[in-house]
Amino acid sequence: MAKKIKRTIVLFGCSKHKRPYVADMKRGNRVLPHEFYQGDLFSKRMRYMDLRLQLSTKLDYYRWGVLSAFVGLWWSDVEKNVYIIDKKSMEPPKPYDMMITELTQYEKASWVVEAVRDVIHACWHYNDIDDVREPIKTSEVSVELHAGIHYRLQLTKVLKALGFVVINPLRGMEIGEQKAWYLLQIERLEERLKHDERATG
């Protein structure tokens, strides 16, 4: 009997710290989320995700993205232009400035629906899996939400209602506690990586 592929979607909260505009016409001024968002917490999240990907096997499938009030669900491999041009001034474009709490009730509901739709679509979009012969059940997909309560509360309810396994590893933690949690996870993952390298070396 073939072993089942473990499917995990990891969604991180965005950061108020953003990379200033740097003209790059070859890419249409588009950037990837890990290039755009900055800050201590976000950099720890990226290191944590990078290590998990390095330790993944052929039976692991990860897709990760960032939850943004402006973009919605921004997948890690998708480039977007997230700089705003003020046509009334001669200043260079600036990073968008929007928080999820600024959305109206209708806008927030629409935001949740779009994010859930993107998660569902990702379940049937495994580029590196070519032997899927049956529909993927939502109960076979874990969705990790590494984001604040305003991003994850309604998202959690809808995803659970659809049958997804939803994990909120940072629930109830303050920013300092979240950083400490990531540092601990990073330390453990780095030890695993070193052990694996020694075993295969």
MODELLER restraints for C-alpha pairs under 7 A, 6 or more apart:
rsr = mdl.restraints
at = mdl.atoms
rsr.add(forms.Gaussian(group=physical.xy_distance, feature=features.Distance(at['CA:4:A'], at['CA:59:A']), mean=6.93, stdev=0.5))
rsr.add(forms.Gaussian(group=physical.xy_distance, feature=features.Distance(at['CA:5:A'], at['CA:59:A']), mean=4.49, stdev=0.5))
rsr.add(forms.Gaussian(group=physical.xy_distance, feature=features.Distance(at['CA:5:A'], at['CA:60:A']), mean=5.75, stdev=0.5))
rsr.add(forms.Gaussian(group=physical.xy_distance, feature=features.Distance(at['CA:5:A'], at['CA:61:A']), mean=6.88, stdev=0.5))
rsr.add(forms.Gaussian(group=physical.xy_distance, feature=features.Distance(at['CA:6:A'], at['CA:59:A']), mean=5.89, stdev=0.5))
rsr.add(forms.Gaussian(group=physical.xy_distance, feature=features.Distance(at['CA:6:A'], at['CA:60:A']), mean=4.82, stdev=0.5))
rsr.add(forms.Gaussian(group=physical.xy_distance, feature=features.Distance(at['CA:6:A'], at['CA:61:A']), mean=5.96, stdev=0.5))
rsr.add(forms.Gaussian(group=physical.xy_distance, feature=features.Distance(at['CA:7:A'], at['CA:60:A']), mean=6.16, stdev=0.5))
rsr.add(forms.Gaussian(group=physical.xy_distance, feature=features.Distance(at['CA:7:A'], at['CA:61:A']), mean=4.76, stdev=0.5))
rsr.add(forms.Gaussian(group=physical.xy_distance, feature=features.Distance(at['CA:7:A'], at['CA:62:A']), mean=6.18, stdev=0.5))
rsr.add(forms.Gaussian(group=physical.xy_distance, feature=features.Distance(at['CA:7:A'], at['CA:140:A']), mean=6.90, stdev=0.5))
rsr.add(forms.Gaussian(group=physical.xy_distance, feature=features.Distance(at['CA:7:A'], at['CA:141:A']), mean=5.13, stdev=0.5))
rsr.add(forms.Gaussian(group=physical.xy_distance, feature=features.Distance(at['CA:7:A'], at['CA:142:A']), mean=6.40, stdev=0.5))
rsr.add(forms.Gaussian(group=physical.xy_distance, feature=features.Distance(at['CA:8:A'], at['CA:61:A']), mean=6.10, stdev=0.5))
rsr.add(forms.Gaussian(group=physical.xy_distance, feature=features.Distance(at['CA:8:A'], at['CA:62:A']), mean=5.01, stdev=0.5))
rsr.add(forms.Gaussian(group=physical.xy_distance, feature=features.Distance(at['CA:8:A'], at['CA:63:A']), mean=6.64, stdev=0.5))
rsr.add(forms.Gaussian(group=physical.xy_distance, feature=features.Distance(at['CA:8:A'], at['CA:141:A']), mean=5.78, stdev=0.5))
rsr.add(forms.Gaussian(group=physical.xy_distance, feature=features.Distance(at['CA:8:A'], at['CA:142:A']), mean=4.77, stdev=0.5))
rsr.add(forms.Gaussian(group=physical.xy_distance, feature=features.Distance(at['CA:8:A'], at['CA:143:A']), mean=5.88, stdev=0.5))
rsr.add(forms.Gaussian(group=physical.xy_distance, feature=features.Distance(at['CA:9:A'], at['CA:62:A']), mean=5.72, stdev=0.5))
rsr.add(forms.Gaussian(group=physical.xy_distance, feature=features.Distance(at['CA:9:A'], at['CA:63:A']), mean=4.93, stdev=0.5))
rsr.add(forms.Gaussian(group=physical.xy_distance, feature=features.Distance(at['CA:9:A'], at['CA:64:A']), mean=5.54, stdev=0.5))
rsr.add(forms.Gaussian(group=physical.xy_distance, feature=features.Distance(at['CA:9:A'], at['CA:142:A']), mean=6.18, stdev=0.5))
rsr.add(forms.Gaussian(group=physical.xy_distance, feature=features.Distance(at['CA:9:A'], at['CA:143:A']), mean=4.75, stdev=0.5))
rsr.add(forms.Gaussian(group=physical.xy_distance, feature=features.Distance(at['CA:9:A'], at['CA:144:A']), mean=6.20, stdev=0.5))
rsr.add(forms.Gaussian(group=physical.xy_distance, feature=features.Distance(at['CA:10:A'], at['CA:63:A']), mean=6.34, stdev=0.5))
rsr.add(forms.Gaussian(group=physical.xy_distance, feature=features.Distance(at['CA:10:A'], at['CA:64:A']), mean=4.55, stdev=0.5))
rsr.add(forms.Gaussian(group=physical.xy_distance, feature=features.Distance(at['CA:10:A'], at['CA:65:A']), mean=6.53, stdev=0.5))
rsr.add(forms.Gaussian(group=physical.xy_distance, feature=features.Distance(at['CA:10:A'], at['CA:143:A']), mean=5.83, stdev=0.5))
rsr.add(forms.Gaussian(group=physical.xy_distance, feature=features.Distance(at['CA:10:A'], at['CA:144:A']), mean=4.71, stdev=0.5))
rsr.add(forms.Gaussian(group=physical.xy_distance, feature=features.Distance(at['CA:10:A'], at['CA:145:A']), mean=6.29, stdev=0.5))
rsr.add(forms.Gaussian(group=physical.xy_distance, feature=features.Distance(at['CA:11:A'], at['CA:64:A']), mean=5.60, stdev=0.5))
rsr.add(forms.Gaussian(group=physical.xy_distance, feature=features.Distance(at['CA:11:A'], at['CA:65:A']), mean=5.00, stdev=0.5))
rsr.add(forms.Gaussian(group=physical.xy_distance, feature=features.Distance(at['CA:11:A'], at['CA:66:A']), mean=5.44, stdev=0.5))
rsr.add(forms.Gaussian(group=physical.xy_distance, feature=features.Distance(at['CA:11:A'], at['CA:67:A']), mean=6.49, stdev=0.5))
rsr.add(forms.Gaussian(group=physical.xy_distance, feature=features.Distance(at['CA:11:A'], at['CA:144:A']), mean=6.02, stdev=0.5))
rsr.add(forms.Gaussian(group=physical.xy_distance, feature=features.Distance(at['CA:11:A'], at['CA:145:A']), mean=5.06, stdev=0.5))
rsr.add(forms.Gaussian(group=physical.xy_distance, feature=features.Distance(at['CA:11:A'], at['CA:146:A']), mean=5.93, stdev=0.5))
rsr.add(forms.Gaussian(group=physical.xy_distance, feature=features.Distance(at['CA:12:A'], at['CA:65:A']), mean=6.33, stdev=0.5))
rsr.add(forms.Gaussian(group=physical.xy_distance, feature=features.Distance(at['CA:12:A'], at['CA:66:A']), mean=4.75, stdev=0.5))
rsr.add(forms.Gaussian(group=physical.xy_distance, feature=features.Distance(at['CA:12:A'], at['CA:67:A']), mean=6.01, stdev=0.5))
rsr.add(forms.Gaussian(group=physical.xy_distance, feature=features.Distance(at['CA:12:A'], at['CA:145:A']), mean=6.20, stdev=0.5))
rsr.add(forms.Gaussian(group=physical.xy_distance, feature=features.Distance(at['CA:12:A'], at['CA:146:A']), mean=4.59, stdev=0.5))
rsr.add(forms.Gaussian(group=physical.xy_distance, feature=features.Distance(at['CA:12:A'], at['CA:147:A']), mean=5.41, stdev=0.5))
rsr.add(forms.Gaussian(group=physical.xy_distance, feature=features.Distance(at['CA:13:A'], at['CA:66:A']), mean=5.70, stdev=0.5))
rsr.add(forms.Gaussian(group=physical.xy_distance, feature=features.Distance(at['CA:13:A'], at['CA:67:A']), mean=5.13, stdev=0.5))
rsr.add(forms.Gaussian(group=physical.xy_distance, feature=features.Distance(at['CA:13:A'], at['CA:68:A']), mean=6.96, stdev=0.5))
rsr.add(forms.Gaussian(group=physical.xy_distance, feature=features.Distance(at['CA:13:A'], at['CA:146:A']), mean=6.01, stdev=0.5))
rsr.add(forms.Gaussian(group=physical.xy_distance, feature=features.Distance(at['CA:13:A'], at['CA:147:A']), mean=4.15, stdev=0.5))
rsr.add(forms.Gaussian(group=physical.xy_distance, feature=features.Distance(at['CA:13:A'], at['CA:148:A']), mean=6.62, stdev=0.5))
rsr.add(forms.Gaussian(group=physical.xy_distance, feature=features.Distance(at['CA:14:A'], at['CA:37:A']), mean=6.85, stdev=0.5))
rsr.add(forms.Gaussian(group=physical.xy_distance, feature=features.Distance(at['CA:14:A'], at['CA:66:A']), mean=5.83, stdev=0.5))
rsr.add(forms.Gaussian(group=physical.xy_distance, feature=features.Distance(at['CA:14:A'], at['CA:67:A']), mean=5.85, stdev=0.5))
rsr.add(forms.Gaussian(group=physical.xy_distance, feature=features.Distance(at['CA:14:A'], at['CA:68:A']), mean=5.70, stdev=0.5))
rsr.add(forms.Gaussian(group=physical.xy_distance, feature=features.Distance(at['CA:15:A'], at['CA:37:A']), mean=5.79, stdev=0.5))
rsr.add(forms.Gaussian(group=physical.xy_distance, feature=features.Distance(at['CA:15:A'], at['CA:38:A']), mean=6.56, stdev=0.5))
rsr.add(forms.Gaussian(group=physical.xy_distance, feature=features.Distance(at['CA:15:A'], at['CA:39:A']), mean=6.91, stdev=0.5))
rsr.add(forms.Gaussian(group=physical.xy_distance, feature=features.Distance(at['CA:15:A'], at['CA:42:A']), mean=6.53, stdev=0.5))
rsr.add(forms.Gaussian(group=physical.xy_distance, feature=features.Distance(at['CA:17:A'], at['CA:37:A']), mean=6.01, stdev=0.5))
rsr.add(forms.Gaussian(group=physical.xy_distance, feature=features.Distance(at['CA:17:A'], at['CA:38:A']), mean=5.00, stdev=0.5))
rsr.add(forms.Gaussian(group=physical.xy_distance, feature=features.Distance(at['CA:17:A'], at['CA:39:A']), mean=5.52, stdev=0.5))
rsr.add(forms.Gaussian(group=physical.xy_distance, feature=features.Distance(at['CA:18:A'], at['CA:36:A']), mean=5.58, stdev=0.5))
rsr.add(forms.Gaussian(group=physical.xy_distance, feature=features.Distance(at['CA:18:A'], at['CA:37:A']), mean=4.59, stdev=0.5))
rsr.add(forms.Gaussian(group=physical.xy_distance, feature=features.Distance(at['CA:18:A'], at['CA:38:A']), mean=5.25, stdev=0.5))
rsr.add(forms.Gaussian(group=physical.xy_distance, feature=features.Distance(at['CA:18:A'], at['CA:95:A']), mean=6.61, stdev=0.5))
rsr.add(forms.Gaussian(group=physical.xy_distance, feature=features.Distance(at['CA:19:A'], at['CA:36:A']), mean=5.08, stdev=0.5))
rsr.add(forms.Gaussian(group=physical.xy_distance, feature=features.Distance(at['CA:19:A'], at['CA:37:A']), mean=6.21, stdev=0.5))
rsr.add(forms.Gaussian(group=physical.xy_distance, feature=features.Distance(at['CA:19:A'], at['CA:38:A']), mean=6.52, stdev=0.5))
rsr.add(forms.Gaussian(group=physical.xy_distance, feature=features.Distance(at['CA:20:A'], at['CA:94:A']), mean=6.65, stdev=0.5))
rsr.add(forms.Gaussian(group=physical.xy_distance, feature=features.Distance(at['CA:20:A'], at['CA:95:A']), mean=6.46, stdev=0.5))
rsr.add(forms.Gaussian(group=physical.xy_distance, feature=features.Distance(at['CA:21:A'], at['CA:83:A']), mean=6.95, stdev=0.5))
rsr.add(forms.Gaussian(group=physical.xy_distance, feature=features.Distance(at['CA:21:A'], at['CA:93:A']), mean=6.21, stdev=0.5))
rsr.add(forms.Gaussian(group=physical.xy_distance, feature=features.Distance(at['CA:21:A'], at['CA:94:A']), mean=6.00, stdev=0.5))
rsr.add(forms.Gaussian(group=physical.xy_distance, feature=features.Distance(at['CA:21:A'], at['CA:95:A']), mean=6.78, stdev=0.5))
rsr.add(forms.Gaussian(group=physical.xy_distance, feature=features.Distance(at['CA:23:A'], at['CA:29:A']), mean=5.94, stdev=0.5))
rsr.add(forms.Gaussian(group=physical.xy_distance, feature=features.Distance(at['CA:29:A'], at['CA:81:A']), mean=5.78, stdev=0.5))
rsr.add(forms.Gaussian(group=physical.xy_distance, feature=features.Distance(at['CA:30:A'], at['CA:79:A']), mean=5.31, stdev=0.5))
rsr.add(forms.Gaussian(group=physical.xy_distance, feature=features.Distance(at['CA:30:A'], at['CA:80:A']), mean=4.57, stdev=0.5))
rsr.add(forms.Gaussian(group=physical.xy_distance, feature=features.Distance(at['CA:30:A'], at['CA:81:A']), mean=4.18, stdev=0.5))
rsr.add(forms.Gaussian(group=physical.xy_distance, feature=features.Distance(at['CA:31:A'], at['CA:79:A']), mean=4.86, stdev=0.5))
rsr.add(forms.Gaussian(group=physical.xy_distance, feature=features.Distance(at['CA:31:A'], at['CA:80:A']), mean=5.43, stdev=0.5))
rsr.add(forms.Gaussian(group=physical.xy_distance, feature=features.Distance(at['CA:31:A'], at['CA:81:A']), mean=6.33, stdev=0.5))
rsr.add(forms.Gaussian(group=physical.xy_distance, feature=features.Distance(at['CA:32:A'], at['CA:76:A']), mean=6.40, stdev=0.5))
rsr.add(forms.Gaussian(group=physical.xy_distance, feature=features.Distance(at['CA:32:A'], at['CA:77:A']), mean=6.57, stdev=0.5))
rsr.add(forms.Gaussian(group=physical.xy_distance, feature=features.Distance(at['CA:32:A'], at['CA:78:A']), mean=6.05, stdev=0.5))
rsr.add(forms.Gaussian(group=physical.xy_distance, feature=features.Distance(at['CA:32:A'], at['CA:79:A']), mean=4.71, stdev=0.5))
rsr.add(forms.Gaussian(group=physical.xy_distance, feature=features.Distance(at['CA:32:A'], at['CA:80:A']), mean=6.62, stdev=0.5))
rsr.add(forms.Gaussian(group=physical.xy_distance, feature=features.Distance(at['CA:33:A'], at['CA:76:A']), mean=6.00, stdev=0.5))
rsr.add(forms.Gaussian(group=physical.xy_distance, feature=features.Distance(at['CA:41:A'], at['CA:179:A']), mean=5.99, stdev=0.5))
rsr.add(forms.Gaussian(group=physical.xy_distance, feature=features.Distance(at['CA:44:A'], at['CA:182:A']), mean=6.27, stdev=0.5))
rsr.add(forms.Gaussian(group=physical.xy_distance, feature=features.Distance(at['CA:45:A'], at['CA:182:A']), mean=6.85, stdev=0.5))
rsr.add(forms.Gaussian(group=physical.xy_distance, feature=features.Distance(at['CA:48:A'], at['CA:182:A']), mean=6.71, stdev=0.5))
rsr.add(forms.Gaussian(group=physical.xy_distance, feature=features.Distance(at['CA:48:A'], at['CA:186:A']), mean=5.47, stdev=0.5))
rsr.add(forms.Gaussian(group=physical.xy_distance, feature=features.Distance(at['CA:51:A'], at['CA:189:A']), mean=6.29, stdev=0.5))
rsr.add(forms.Gaussian(group=physical.xy_distance, feature=features.Distance(at['CA:55:A'], at['CA:193:A']), mean=6.61, stdev=0.5))
rsr.add(forms.Gaussian(group=physical.xy_distance, feature=features.Distance(at['CA:64:A'], at['CA:75:A']), mean=6.16, stdev=0.5))
rsr.add(forms.Gaussian(group=physical.xy_distance, feature=features.Distance(at['CA:64:A'], at['CA:76:A']), mean=5.92, stdev=0.5))
rsr.add(forms.Gaussian(group=physical.xy_distance, feature=features.Distance(at['CA:65:A'], at['CA:73:A']), mean=6.42, stdev=0.5))
rsr.add(forms.Gaussian(group=physical.xy_distance, feature=features.Distance(at['CA:65:A'], at['CA:74:A']), mean=5.27, stdev=0.5))
rsr.add(forms.Gaussian(group=physical.xy_distance, feature=features.Distance(at['CA:65:A'], at['CA:75:A']), mean=4.04, stdev=0.5))
rsr.add(forms.Gaussian(group=physical.xy_distance, feature=features.Distance(at['CA:65:A'], at['CA:76:A']), mean=4.94, stdev=0.5))
rsr.add(forms.Gaussian(group=physical.xy_distance, feature=features.Distance(at['CA:66:A'], at['CA:73:A']), mean=5.77, stdev=0.5))
rsr.add(forms.Gaussian(group=physical.xy_distance, feature=features.Distance(at['CA:66:A'], at['CA:74:A']), mean=5.05, stdev=0.5))
rsr.add(forms.Gaussian(group=physical.xy_distance, feature=features.Distance(at['CA:66:A'], at['CA:75:A']), mean=6.40, stdev=0.5))
rsr.add(forms.Gaussian(group=physical.xy_distance, feature=features.Distance(at['CA:67:A'], at['CA:73:A']), mean=4.81, stdev=0.5))
rsr.add(forms.Gaussian(group=physical.xy_distance, feature=features.Distance(at['CA:67:A'], at['CA:74:A']), mean=6.30, stdev=0.5))
rsr.add(forms.Gaussian(group=physical.xy_distance, feature=features.Distance(at['CA:69:A'], at['CA:98:A']), mean=6.30, stdev=0.5))
rsr.add(forms.Gaussian(group=physical.xy_distance, feature=features.Distance(at['CA:69:A'], at['CA:99:A']), mean=5.69, stdev=0.5))
rsr.add(forms.Gaussian(group=physical.xy_distance, feature=features.Distance(at['CA:69:A'], at['CA:100:A']), mean=4.75, stdev=0.5))
rsr.add(forms.Gaussian(group=physical.xy_distance, feature=features.Distance(at['CA:70:A'], at['CA:98:A']), mean=6.15, stdev=0.5))
rsr.add(forms.Gaussian(group=physical.xy_distance, feature=features.Distance(at['CA:72:A'], at['CA:111:A']), mean=6.35, stdev=0.5))
rsr.add(forms.Gaussian(group=physical.xy_distance, feature=features.Distance(at['CA:72:A'], at['CA:115:A']), mean=6.18, stdev=0.5))
rsr.add(forms.Gaussian(group=physical.xy_distance, feature=features.Distance(at['CA:73:A'], at['CA:115:A']), mean=5.36, stdev=0.5))
rsr.add(forms.Gaussian(group=physical.xy_distance, feature=features.Distance(at['CA:82:A'], at['CA:95:A']), mean=6.10, stdev=0.5))
rsr.add(forms.Gaussian(group=physical.xy_distance, feature=features.Distance(at['CA:82:A'], at['CA:96:A']), mean=6.03, stdev=0.5))
rsr.add(forms.Gaussian(group=physical.xy_distance, feature=features.Distance(at['CA:83:A'], at['CA:93:A']), mean=5.56, stdev=0.5))
rsr.add(forms.Gaussian(group=physical.xy_distance, feature=features.Distance(at['CA:83:A'], at['CA:94:A']), mean=5.13, stdev=0.5))
rsr.add(forms.Gaussian(group=physical.xy_distance, feature=features.Distance(at['CA:83:A'], at['CA:95:A']), mean=4.42, stdev=0.5))
rsr.add(forms.Gaussian(group=physical.xy_distance, feature=features.Distance(at['CA:83:A'], at['CA:96:A']), mean=5.61, stdev=0.5))
rsr.add(forms.Gaussian(group=physical.xy_distance, feature=features.Distance(at['CA:84:A'], at['CA:93:A']), mean=5.16, stdev=0.5))
rsr.add(forms.Gaussian(group=physical.xy_distance, feature=features.Distance(at['CA:84:A'], at['CA:94:A']), mean=5.23, stdev=0.5))
rsr.add(forms.Gaussian(group=physical.xy_distance, feature=features.Distance(at['CA:84:A'], at['CA:95:A']), mean=6.06, stdev=0.5))
rsr.add(forms.Gaussian(group=physical.xy_distance, feature=features.Distance(at['CA:84:A'], at['CA:96:A']), mean=5.81, stdev=0.5))
rsr.add(forms.Gaussian(group=physical.xy_distance, feature=features.Distance(at['CA:85:A'], at['CA:93:A']), mean=4.56, stdev=0.5))
rsr.add(forms.Gaussian(group=physical.xy_distance, feature=features.Distance(at['CA:85:A'], at['CA:94:A']), mean=6.71, stdev=0.5))
rsr.add(forms.Gaussian(group=physical.xy_distance, feature=features.Distance(at['CA:86:A'], at['CA:93:A']), mean=6.91, stdev=0.5))
rsr.add(forms.Gaussian(group=physical.xy_distance, feature=features.Distance(at['CA:100:A'], at['CA:150:A']), mean=6.80, stdev=0.5))
rsr.add(forms.Gaussian(group=physical.xy_distance, feature=features.Distance(at['CA:100:A'], at['CA:151:A']), mean=6.98, stdev=0.5))
rsr.add(forms.Gaussian(group=physical.xy_distance, feature=features.Distance(at['CA:112:A'], at['CA:155:A']), mean=5.93, stdev=0.5))
rsr.add(forms.Gaussian(group=physical.xy_distance, feature=features.Distance(at['CA:116:A'], at['CA:159:A']), mean=6.92, stdev=0.5))
rsr.add(forms.Gaussian(group=physical.xy_distance, feature=features.Distance(at['CA:123:A'], at['CA:136:A']), mean=6.77, stdev=0.5))
rsr.add(forms.Gaussian(group=physical.xy_distance, feature=features.Distance(at['CA:124:A'], at['CA:136:A']), mean=6.99, stdev=0.5))
rsr.add(forms.Gaussian(group=physical.xy_distance, feature=features.Distance(at['CA:138:A'], at['CA:163:A']), mean=5.33, stdev=0.5))
rsr.add(forms.Gaussian(group=physical.xy_distance, feature=features.Distance(at['CA:138:A'], at['CA:164:A']), mean=4.82, stdev=0.5))
rsr.add(forms.Gaussian(group=physical.xy_distance, feature=features.Distance(at['CA:139:A'], at['CA:163:A']), mean=5.21, stdev=0.5))
rsr.add(forms.Gaussian(group=physical.xy_distance, feature=features.Distance(at['CA:139:A'], at['CA:164:A']), mean=4.96, stdev=0.5))
rsr.add(forms.Gaussian(group=physical.xy_distance, feature=features.Distance(at['CA:139:A'], at['CA:165:A']), mean=6.02, stdev=0.5))
rsr.add(forms.Gaussian(group=physical.xy_distance, feature=features.Distance(at['CA:141:A'], at['CA:164:A']), mean=5.88, stdev=0.5))
rsr.add(forms.Gaussian(group=physical.xy_distance, feature=features.Distance(at['CA:141:A'], at['CA:165:A']), mean=6.20, stdev=0.5))
rsr.add(forms.Gaussian(group=physical.xy_distance, feature=features.Distance(at['CA:142:A'], at['CA:164:A']), mean=6.20, stdev=0.5))
rsr.add(forms.Gaussian(group=physical.xy_distance, feature=features.Distance(at['CA:142:A'], at['CA:165:A']), mean=4.60, stdev=0.5))
rsr.add(forms.Gaussian(group=physical.xy_distance, feature=features.Distance(at['CA:142:A'], at['CA:166:A']), mean=5.84, stdev=0.5))
rsr.add(forms.Gaussian(group=physical.xy_distance, feature=features.Distance(at['CA:143:A'], at['CA:164:A']), mean=6.87, stdev=0.5))
rsr.add(forms.Gaussian(group=physical.xy_distance, feature=features.Distance(at['CA:143:A'], at['CA:165:A']), mean=6.07, stdev=0.5))
rsr.add(forms.Gaussian(group=physical.xy_distance, feature=features.Distance(at['CA:143:A'], at['CA:166:A']), mean=4.87, stdev=0.5))
rsr.add(forms.Gaussian(group=physical.xy_distance, feature=features.Distance(at['CA:143:A'], at['CA:167:A']), mean=6.10, stdev=0.5))
rsr.add(forms.Gaussian(group=physical.xy_distance, feature=features.Distance(at['CA:144:A'], at['CA:166:A']), mean=5.94, stdev=0.5))
rsr.add(forms.Gaussian(group=physical.xy_distance, feature=features.Distance(at['CA:144:A'], at['CA:167:A']), mean=4.67, stdev=0.5))
rsr.add(forms.Gaussian(group=physical.xy_distance, feature=features.Distance(at['CA:144:A'], at['CA:168:A']), mean=5.95, stdev=0.5))
rsr.add(forms.Gaussian(group=physical.xy_distance, feature=features.Distance(at['CA:145:A'], at['CA:152:A']), mean=6.55, stdev=0.5))
rsr.add(forms.Gaussian(group=physical.xy_distance, feature=features.Distance(at['CA:145:A'], at['CA:167:A']), mean=6.23, stdev=0.5))
rsr.add(forms.Gaussian(group=physical.xy_distance, feature=features.Distance(at['CA:145:A'], at['CA:168:A']), mean=5.18, stdev=0.5))
rsr.add(forms.Gaussian(group=physical.xy_distance, feature=features.Distance(at['CA:146:A'], at['CA:168:A']), mean=6.46, stdev=0.5))
rsr.add(forms.Gaussian(group=physical.xy_distance, feature=features.Distance(at['CA:146:A'], at['CA:169:A']), mean=6.73, stdev=0.5))
rsr.add(forms.Gaussian(group=physical.xy_distance, feature=features.Distance(at['CA:146:A'], at['CA:170:A']), mean=6.26, stdev=0.5))
rsr.add(forms.Gaussian(group=physical.xy_distance, feature=features.Distance(at['CA:156:A'], at['CA:166:A']), mean=6.54, stdev=0.5))
rsr.add(forms.Gaussian(group=physical.xy_distance, feature=features.Distance(at['CA:160:A'], at['CA:166:A']), mean=6.40, stdev=0.5))
rsr.add(forms.Gaussian(group=physical.xy_distance, feature=features.Distance(at['CA:170:A'], at['CA:178:A']), mean=6.43, stdev=0.5))
